[in-house]
Amino acid sequence: MTGWIGITLGDVTGIGPEVALKAIAAETAGDQTRYLLIGDRDCLLRLNQKPGLNLPLKNFSNYGDSGWFFVTNPLAEPLPENLAAGSPVAAHAAVASLRDGAERCLRHELDALVTAPVNKESIIRAGHKFTGQTEFLSELASAKRTAMMLLGHDERGRWLRVALATVHIPLKTVAEKLTPAKVELAIELAAQACCDLQLPRARVAVCGLNPHAGEGGQFGDEEIKIITPTVLAAQKRGLDVIGPLSGDTVFHYALQGDFDVVVAMYHDQGLAPLKAVAFDTGVNWTLGLPFIRTSPDHGTAYDIAGKGIANPSSMIAAIRLAKQLARSR
């Protein structure tokens, strides 16, 4: 396949630029994909001098350019060298890169967008209203029906896929923010994701919110009032869905292959088991956007940035998923 994959560098004081370069270096023999790295050129050139890299990076001018690896900086000036971790300057640049990549996708110039990690706290401190990359891209694309999916496999090749009904909200507000519409959306997008992945089936398991899925209302009534009616309605529409199931057992059965995807009610309910199973291979995929967006399932890792030891496995997995989805479209 010859196509364009955009990669935003994220927070350049973190490991994003490093894992991006390592990942595309690992993918060079895989296909005919061309990569557009979106962010600070000087940062990439410094990293590209490291052993094992030395990629033939070119300044991007237009999509007819010859070559495979290109860099474009949405900012007029290069970033200062040796910025402090979480610098406001780096935060501004991360947001600019994210916006540039999304706008290119909306103009149908890129086949997919892979986003390197940003730091929410530093972006907010820099003056931006920011909940997360998923929410930022959804708003920019005017996409009202989006959800976050995390997926990865263990060392035996067993996959775990998790879609979230709620995302970046305080735990104490989950019960009040959880609605039938949010559960319904997560179920529908999870089932569609299985089709997009060309899986032979789309069997969805839905978690309960409370311990033991509420024990018939003894530990909370969200299962009775919200989750069960939503699952039954989805079944009537022909979706292969079951629930609510206890969150402390459902991921075990999903890993055994009983379910293709699990819908979790809140962030850590879904991400804790996913990261336990696939810490190095996990990928974040935003469902419901008008373009393909994936990202590695890790943060900026300021503590190891600049040391050359960052593991690119999750970024490689994010790029491969983006290319797989682009091919199927």
N, C-alpha and C positions, 0 to 999 in steps of 0.2 A: 504494500500500500504506500502510495505517496500522498502525504497529507501534512497538515501543520498542527502541531501541538504547542500551545502556549504554556509557559511555566513562569509564574510570578515568583520572585525571589523571597518574598516575605520580609521578615525583619532581618536585615543584613548583619546585625550584631549577634544573631543566633546562627544556627547550623543550616538554615535554608539554602543559601548559595552553595555551600559545600556539598550537601546531599543531592542538590539538583545537578551539579556538574558530575559527581560520581555516578549518578543514576543514568544520565544520558551517555556517559562514557561506556557504561556496562551494556547499553542498548544499541550501540553503534552497528553491530553485526546482525541485528535482529530483523530489520526491514528498511524500507525507504522513507521513513518518517523524517520530516524536517522540524526542528525545534526552534522556537522563538523564546529566548530568555528575556523576561521583562523586569528590568531593575537596573541597578548601578553597574555600569560597564567596568569601571576601574576595580571594583571589588571582585568581579569575576576574573579579570585578567590577573590579579594577584593570586587568586586561588588556583587558576589554571596553570600556574608554574609549578604546582606541587607534583611530586612523583606520581606517575600513573595517569596523569590527565593530559595536559598539553593538547587540548582539542583545538581544531581550526576554527576558532570563533570569528565571526564576521559582524561588522556593523550592519544592521538591517536598513534597507532602503525601500524595497518593495517585495511583494510575494513572488515576483519572477526572478529574484536573485538565484544564482547558482550556489550550491553548497548545502550544508545540513544543519549547521549550528549558528544561530544568529542572536544578536543582543540589541535590544532597544531600551532606551532610558526615557520614561515619560516625563522626567524632570529636565529642566534646561541645564542644570549644573550637576557635576559629579558630587557625590557625598564626600565629606572629609574622611580621611583615613583614621583608624583607631578610635572610632566612636565608642562611647561607654555602652555597656549592655543596657538595652531598653531606652536608648537615647530618643528624645522627641523627634530629632531629625530623621532617625531611622524609622520611627513610627509613621511620620508623614509620608516618607518614601514608600513604605509598605502599603499604605492605603492608596497612594497614587498608582502603584503597580497593579494592585487588585482591580481598581477601577478601569485602568487601561486594558487589562486582559479581558475583563468582562465585556467592555464596549466592543472590542475586536470580535468576540464571539457573537454578540448581538448583531454585528454587521456581517456575520457569516464569513469572516476572514480566517478564523481558526476552526479546526474540527473538534477541539476539546481544550479545556483549561485545567491545568494542574497547579494548585496553589501551595506554596511552601508555608511553613508555620509563621504566624504572627503572635504578638503578645497583646492580649486584650487590655491588660492594665496599662501598659505603656501607651497604647493608642488613645485610651480614654484620658490619660494624664496629659497627652499632647493636645487635647481639646476636641477630639472627635466623638460624636455620638456613635458608639460601637458596641454591639452585643456579641458579634462573632462574624466570621467570614460567611457562613451559611446565610445568616440574616442580612448581611450587607449585600450579598449577591442577589438574594431574593427581592430585596427592595429595589435595587438598581434595575433588575429585569422586570419589575412590576409583576412578579410571580407570587400569587396569593396562596397557592396550594403546593407548598414544598415541605420536604421532610429530610431529616438526616439519616443516612444508612451507614453503618460501619460493617465491614466484612474482612475476613482474613481466615487463614488456615493454620492448622498446627503442623508439627513435624511429620505427621502421618498423612498429611494432605486432606484432613477433614475440615470442612468449611463451617464457619459460624457467620451468620448474617443477621444483623440487628437493625431494625428501624425504630425511631424514637417518636413517641406521641407528643412529648414535651422535650425542650432542649435546655437552653441556658437560663434557667430560672432557679431561685432559691428552693431548697427542698421543702421548706415550710409552706410554700405556696402551691406545690404541685397539686394537691387535692382540689383546691379551689380553681386552679387554672385548667384542670383536666375536663374536657367536654366530649360529648359523643362525636362532634364534628372532627375533633383532633384525632380521636381513636379511629374513626372511619377513614380519615385521610391517610393515616399511617398504614392501615390495612390495605387500602387500595393501591397506594404507591409501592408498598412492599410486594404485593402480588404482581404489579406491572414490572417491577425490577427483576423478578424471576424470569419474566418473559423477555425482557431486554438482555438478560444474561444467557438466554436460550437454554434455560434449564428444562428438563423434561416435564416438570410439574411446578406448581406454585402453592405449596402447602404452608400456610401461615399459622403460627401459634401466637396467641395473645396473652401477655402476662397480666396477672392481677396487680393491683396497686399495693394491697395490704398483705401481711404475712398469711401464708396458706390461702391466698386469694380471698381473704376476708372471713373464712370459716362460716359461710352462710349468714354473714352480717354481724358476727360476733366481734370482729376486729375492724369494722368499717363497712360502709354500705356503697362505696363507689363501684364495686363489682356488680351489685344488684341494680343500681340506678343507672350506671353509665356503660360499663364494659359489656356485660352480658347482653343487653338489648342491642348494642351496636354490632356485636359478633353475630347474633341471630339475624339481624337485618342484612349483614354481608353474606351470610349463608343463603338467604332467600334470593339474593342477586346472583347466586351461582359461584361465589368464591369459595375456595377450599380453605376454610379457616376454622380454628377451634380455640376455645378459651371462655373465660379467663382461667389460666393455669398458674399454679404457684411459681413465683419467680425463683424459688430456691432449687427447683428441679427441672424446669423447662429447658434450660440451656444444656443440661446433660443430655436430654433426649434429642435436642436439635443437633448436637455434636455427633450423636450416634446415627444421624440421618433420618430421624422420624419427621423432622420439619425442615423446610428449606429456608425459612426466615422467621425470626421472632420479633414481635412488636413489643417493645418495652415502654413502660409508662413514664419513665424519667431517665435522665442522663446516666447516672451511675448504675442504675439497675441494669442497663444494657451494656455500658462500656466496661464495667469491671470484669464480667466474664469474658467479653471479647478480648480485652487486653491480657487477661490471664492465659488465653488460648493462643493469641496471635499478636503478641507484643511487637514483634519485629516486622510482621507482614500485614498488619492492619491498614485498611484504607477507608477514608471518609468519602462518601459519594452523596452529593446533594440531589435528591430525587425531586422531580417536578419543575426544574428549571428548563427554559427553552434551549439550553445548551448543556453539553456534558461538562461537569466539574467534579474532579476528584482531588484528594489531598492526602499526604501521609498522616497517619494517626499518631502524631507525637507533637511536642511543642518545640519551642525555640532552643531549649537546652543550652542556656547561656553558659553554664558551668564547663562545657566542653567545646564551646565555639572557638574556632581558630587553632585548635590543637590537631586537626587532621584525623581525628579518630571517630567521627560521626558515622553511624551505620546507615547506609543508603537504602536498606532493604524495603522499608515502607514506601519511600519515594519511588523506587523501582516498581513496586506493586501498584502504586497509584498511576504511574505512567502506563503500565501494561493494561490496567483496567480501562483507562481512558482510550487507549488505542483499540482495545477489544470492542468497547461500546461504539466507537466511531466507525469501525468496520461493519458492525451489525446495522448501523443506521444507513 
